[in-house]
Amino acid sequence: MYKFNTQIDIAFNQKKLPDFYDVAFSMKPVDERGKHSCKIIANSAKKVQEVFYDNESLSISISEESVCLKDLKNFDGFDCFDTFLFDSTTLSFAEILILLRKVVGLKKDCKIGFIYSQPCRYEKAYADPQDTHSFSLSNQINQVDYIPGFNSLSQQGSNVFLLAFVGFEDTRLSRALNPDEGSSYSDFSPVLCVPPFITGWENHSLMNHVKLFQEFTPYEVHFTSAFSFVTSYNKVLSIKQSLSTETFVIAPFGPKPTSVGVALCVAENEDISVIYDFPSQAEGRSCGVGATHYMNVLLEH
Amino acid sequence: MANPELRSIFLINRAEQYPLDVWNEFVIPINFHTLDMKNDRKSVIIIGGRGSGKTMFMRYFCHQTTFSKNRTTISSEETRNIGIYWKPDIKFCRFLDKNWFSDNEKEHVFLHYASLYILQDFFCALDSLNHKELAGGGIDICSAPIPKSLNPFLDDDINKLGDLSGYIEIQISIFDLWVKGEGEKPKFLTFNIFIEKICEALSKLDARLNGVFFRVFIDEFENLKFDQQRHINDYIKNPGKFFSINIARRRYSKVTNETSGFEQITNIHDYRLIDLEKQFLDGGKKDFSLFAAEILIFRAIQKGFNSEGVVFDIPLLKNKDRLCERYENNYKKNVLEIAGNIFPQLSIKEVAANVICDKALMNRWEKQVVAGLKIHNSKALISEFMLDGEPEATLVTACLLNRTSDKYEPAVILNELNLLKTQPAKSKFSGDGGWSSTNIYGQLLYLYIGLRAKPCPLYAGFDRFCSLARGNLRVFQELCHQSFVIYESENMMNNTFHLPQISIPITIQAEAARIASDNLLSEVEKFGNKGQALKRMAYRLGKLFQIAQKRKTQSEPEINHFSITDENKALAREQIEELLSEGNIWSVVYTQRDTKNKSSSDRKTLDYILNPIYSPYFGISYRRKRKLTLTSQEFLTIIGGSDDDFERLISQYDDKWNANLNDQSDLFNV
């Protein structure tokens, strides 16, 4: 069970967090804000472990040690830690989710921190006249896939509800909903991020998805804050409670703080399934460093 | 009942959006005699492009439809061909192919997974047989005992066939847990043993089940990994006594014919190929038009539009024994006339006549004439090139004047115009292959291109919608749907619910064609892993053809396809092949043999045609008329070059074609 502490902002010139952690997880940064948050976590943990999940080999490398997800339950590398810090600026949803499930599975009280640095702006991409709301965020949008251990065969039935957090790239949701790619959901609801990082960005997100919403009519539309970790967690939990017999599937395609909220919820609820598309993030996808958010959660057993 | 809405007619355009029982929705295709499986038991492979109706077709044969609650009589013959449907979960199949399981285990795990879902629907099918309308009454199979030979697979408390549905659900949960790394390893099942043993018992249970046979349809076969396809092919090679495996796959998709042994599955010997679109594509446009018209009228009546005054027999569309009636000329004429009234169409002459009355378009025409006269240093007056009652010839003079050849001197053209007035048969403007017929289409497209406020009527009309759809029902439905949406938005207070009175204005249809084209083009980037590259290719090809279309001379009008030459580099060939193959799979381009160039056997003999539905967006022709021969280097620039590289290519063609792109802000400023 989680106990959430208040989310705070970290000033740009602040070199470390107010708390100190046993271990921090991060990935190689691809932009300025990633470098910024990496610096902060380096000063806020005894040890920083670079992690990466490879969806082809179904294994996660933790400080160069490769662990197959099948064997992660028996991995004892975290037994000596009580406090964990996640650099959600650089980590993708998959790593956050897999590591959180592992931490929850330790069955001990611990503290989990999350840091996220917003960008000042994203690189625009005008490939054609219609792309006025597009940004160059990903090198390639892949097929949606499963992350082993976070799916159920009942996802193939006729009574499946999809909750999709959306960002700017409509292709991600489009591929998730496309029956030609094997998808079939009885209902779907998008979660739009309002308030966004910067006022007006919600329009880009909405405009990019309008055509898709005409083709796949949402059951209802939800909103969540783009930069709050806990709001998305609560949103997922409340929607889960409102469902009756449907299989609940989540597509975390929104900004990272919302993905952290989803991961927190899925890590402790094995009956929620997720789909993910493992986007390959474009180098230099964003410019500048915006607000940096920090929150910690106490995990109590 | 609420008033029907036109926009509801084609709101649903995918089989997945309908219930599994499609008895009320399915219209037997006009070419059903070439598709029907009847009581033939051989496996079939169903192929068709995206949106060609593969899933709907299979569902028509499945037990939910065969034993539909909406049917009033069901012959006992129907038990001889009962369909079961399975659409594999591609995400799960991809996962099964990874190294979660050992290589030895993978085959068994996949077949167990396939068996669970095939058997799940098989047991539902057994339940469907208990249908009160079945000749002789329903057959209660559920209370029949399970064949003893299956006992080793089952728990002790499973005794009746009716218990098996619940048993399978439990097995699915056990398998699910095991795959997640929790729980005991399940007892692996093989569907063929269950089907064979149970059918053996059924054939003795009731005389009507003597000859019972199941067709297992596997949808989206191309999404399975090759190893998984091989295991399925094993069953096509070696079908059971009581079942066959049948698959549906997208045209041009990459699949293997190999089995897991040394053999391959082969057409005729092991399976029969059912091509859902062949008859519509191979010169069968008329058949497609008829089928599209039938669906349009059927859906409108089904949605509650009043058909009084319309002679249309809905049961005829549901009866495969009355297909020949739909080929009668009177029937075809009637159906096409109803559809033609809903989507009226202007002849080329009428389109040209309307242009003559349009000040803005004639302004553009006049500028074109002036430019032509300047080339020939002629002092002739613009008005001399306007011939009353001959709008096509009048419009065509403008492009002819822009050609530098002496053949098109203003005096020559004026002379031919004069002949057209006095001795039409002798004028070069007349007849098939004459100046008018050869150039009018291109000239009209030239006058309309780039004018968003004036949608081009050459894309409007039922027949033209069918051409734009090129045998694809989903595209046809989208064109109709967009027309209905605009029409209803503009006629909120003036809607008619009487089918014969519905007539969508030309301008609305033309605008709808542009919107549908725009929508479908923007979808391209979502087509698989190469979506972005396909989108770039489609936009750049479209832009190149658009420039060709903007030439004042229209000396080679209606360029909308291409071939590729001098392909020497192996790397380039691979890259080109790969993208064009993906383009074919997703119907972004079509490949056809170049019938005019039989001299060589290389890629030059293949024509690549941009899907005609993208034509309205670019303002180019949808007719396969003229092609552009690109070098492989030029094509590589189109598919992978930077924006600057592509702009350079465009500039080269601009110079070559003298399209004067820089002047167009003036020329097209009307």
Interface residues (C-beta under 8 A of the other chain):
Chain A: E56 S57 L58 C68 K70 K73 A127 D128 Q130 Q140 I141 N142 Q143 V144 D145 Y146 P148 G149 N151 S152 L153 S154 Q155 Q156 T171 S174 R175 N178 P179 D180 E181 G182 S184 K211 I275
Chain B: R14 E16 R50 K87 P88 D89 I90 K91 F92 R94 F95 K98 N99 W100 Y117 I172 S173 F175 D176 V179 K180 G181 E220 N223 D518 N519 S522 E523 E525 K526 G528 N529 G531 Q532 K535 R536 Y539
